[in-house]
Amino acid sequence: MQKETATWQERITSNESVWNLTHDIHPVLNPLYDESVRRILGRASLGDAPRVLDVGCGLGGWIFKILEFRPGATCVGIDMEASFIERARAEAERRGLSDRVDLRVGDAVRDLPDERFDLIVCAGLPEAFGGLEPMLERLRPLLAPQGRMIIGQGIWEREPDEECLRVLEASRGDHDTLERTIDSIAHAGWAPVYGHKSTEQEWDDFVWACVDGLTRWALDGGDGQEGVDTPRILLAVSEYRHAWLNGYRGTLGYMTFVVRPVPRSWQALVVSYELARRTWTAPTP
Ligand SMILES: C[S@@+](CC[C@H](N)C(=O)[O-])C[C@H]1O[C@@H](n2cnc3c(N)ncnc32)[C@H](O)[C@@H]1O
């Protein structure tokens, strides 16, 4: 029983067809409405012609929003999934944006370009770097001194119970509370300047888009694939819905932050202050 349920993540999240079909319904592959993306971009202090890097760009959900938001922007997008990059390139071509976007198949850690960007987006893949702080450290040299980074990060909205951890195949240490996540960002030498917590409705819409995408795949043989195994996919949809409704809904949250790098010369001061504040407890009167 345990093993059967534990495979829903593999069956769903590792299958690119699901994301392709979900993207048609919900372009950004994270729980964010378009207006939230625009509001977050509005807080990233972008100039007229920013140079942007999107690490783990998926099908280009953020990239196309940025190119629309700043008609002078140019973007480099990197994702390990070749089919996503292929589709994002076709989309850029269709929109007449190919000259403003450079989409590359590559690894988020190993294949980063050797240049500086005004904005870096890294939404929903801190685990690829081994966590939030290593991700911030790895991406720092690629950001211009006055640049901004937009990061997407899971948080615990409340203490996860055993069922939640089981369906997510996660441990308590994989995420933190909102407060402690912000502390970690500051402790890593960054200044958080904006945060958007995805609402329950944003989460629900995103999950429903995945469920709809999977169901289309099962029932309509979507994504042009031959020999779709309808019963297996329907079973996976059911497991996914169960994991959401009975496992992590209301417990796993999603934050999008805009952060700025604190100059190295100030970092020691800020980090020691953050550390002292974390460990200091008020004396009892
Ligand atoms: C949850 S999706 C988010 C996609 C996109 N950032 C968005 O918000 O629409 C995570 C993406 O990270 C990519 N990814 C995961 N690990 C990666 C790695 N080590 N290198 C490059 N891409 C990776 C996946 O292929 C997937 O497209």
The ligand as a Tripos MOL2 file, in Angstrom:
@<TRIPOS>MOLECULE
LIG
   27    29     1     0     0
SMALL
NO_CHARGES

@<TRIPOS>ATOM
      1 C1          8.2800   23.0820  -10.9780 C.3       1 LIG1
      2 S1          9.0060   23.2570  -12.5750 S.3       1 LIG1
      3 C2          9.0460   25.0130  -12.6950 C.3       1 LIG1
      4 C3          9.2760   25.5160  -14.0910 C.3       1 LIG1
      5 C4          9.3670   27.0440  -14.2150 C.3       1 LIG1
      6 N1         10.3810   27.5930  -13.3550 N.3       1 LIG1
      7 C5          8.0320   27.6830  -13.9200 C.2       1 LIG1
      8 O1          7.8770   28.2880  -12.8420 O.co2     1 LIG1
      9 O2          7.1290   27.5750  -14.7810 O.co2     1 LIG1
     10 C6         10.7300   22.8820  -12.2330 C.3       1 LIG1
     11 C7         11.5880   22.8580  -13.4830 C.3       1 LIG1
     12 O3         12.9400   22.6860  -13.1030 O.3       1 LIG1
     13 C8         13.5600   21.8160  -14.0350 C.3       1 LIG1
     14 N2         14.7230   21.2230  -13.3530 N.ar      1 LIG1
     15 C9         14.7200   20.4550  -12.2340 C.ar      1 LIG1
     16 N3         15.9830   20.1260  -11.8890 N.ar      1 LIG1
     17 C10        16.7950   20.7260  -12.7940 C.ar      1 LIG1
     18 C11        18.2040   20.7560  -12.9860 C.ar      1 LIG1
     19 N4         19.0350   20.1160  -12.1560 N.pl3     1 LIG1
     20 N5         18.7010   21.4580  -14.0320 N.ar      1 LIG1
     21 C12        17.8630   22.1090  -14.8950 C.ar      1 LIG1
     22 N6         16.5190   22.1030  -14.7760 N.ar      1 LIG1
     23 C13        15.9910   21.4120  -13.7410 C.ar      1 LIG1
     24 C14        12.4860   20.8340  -14.4220 C.3       1 LIG1
     25 O4         12.7580   20.2060  -15.6670 O.3       1 LIG1
     26 C15        11.2550   21.7300  -14.4660 C.3       1 LIG1
     27 O5         11.0910   22.2980  -15.7410 O.3       1 LIG1
@<TRIPOS>BOND
     1     1     2 1
     2     2     3 1
     3     2    10 1
     4     3     4 1
     5     4     5 1
     6     5     6 1
     7     5     7 1
     8     7     8 2
     9     7     9 1
    10    10    11 1
    11    11    12 1
    12    11    26 1
    13    12    13 1
    14    13    14 1
    15    13    24 1
    16    14    15 ar
    17    14    23 ar
    18    15    16 ar
    19    16    17 ar
    20    17    18 ar
    21    17    23 ar
    22    18    19 1
    23    18    20 ar
    24    20    21 ar
    25    21    22 ar
    26    22    23 ar
    27    24    25 1
    28    24    26 1
    29    26    27 1
@<TRIPOS>SUBSTRUCTURE
     1 LIG1         1 GROUP 0 **** ****
